Structure formats: C-alpha cells, structure tokens
Amino acid sequence: MNDERKRGAAAKTPYQTRMRRMAAGILIVGLSISAVVFAIAPAEVEDEQGGVHVISAANSKKYQLELQRIGGKAAVVAAEFNDWFDGLWHGRQLAGTLAVLSLAGALLCLLAAKIPPLDE
C-alpha cells in the first residue's frame, strides 16, 4: 500500500508536465531575450563624478519646488516613482526587467503545477 502511494505521488499528471514545460519555456525564452537586450543596449553615460548624467526638467531643483508647491509632497513622490518606473523600460534596465518578469512567470507556472486543475 505504501509503495502504491509513493508511486502515485511521484507520477506527474499531464497538467503538471505541461505547466513545468511552460515554466522552462518561459525561463529559457525570457532569459535569452534579456541577454540579447543587455548585449545590444547602449551603456549609460557617466559624468566625472561617476553618476549617470541625465538632463531633464524633472531633475531640476526649480521643477521639484514648483511641483511641491502645486501638488505637495505626494506629487513629488508620484513624479519620482513615475520617473523610476519609466526608466525600467529603457536600455539595460529593460534587460533586468525582462529577466525578473520571466523568473516570476516561470515561478507562477511551477506554483500552478502544484495546484490540481479544476477538471480532475
């Protein structure tokens, strides 16, 4: 009886096999695309102090003060978050974003393989 239970638990259903294959596919394709994007993306331009030099109206102190005067601290935080989020979709940051998203997608598929399908 114990041997039957061990064999039954070790046997994978077609659903689990499909979900594991999907996870592997997502991981392989996502990390491959991430590597290609990282290889072809231009490197960030650094200034003399070693910081990334980006000229933007959002980086000026006057813009920050006006934004805080008009919308308060929440508007400044929202603008900073928006700039950060926008930066995730350009250059080498995009490669990191794609890698994280593919890892998350593969992990979700593996977790879904643990959950039995509704039709069983």
Helices and strands as residue ranges (DSSP letters): H 2-10, H 14-40, G 57-59, H 61-87, H 91-114
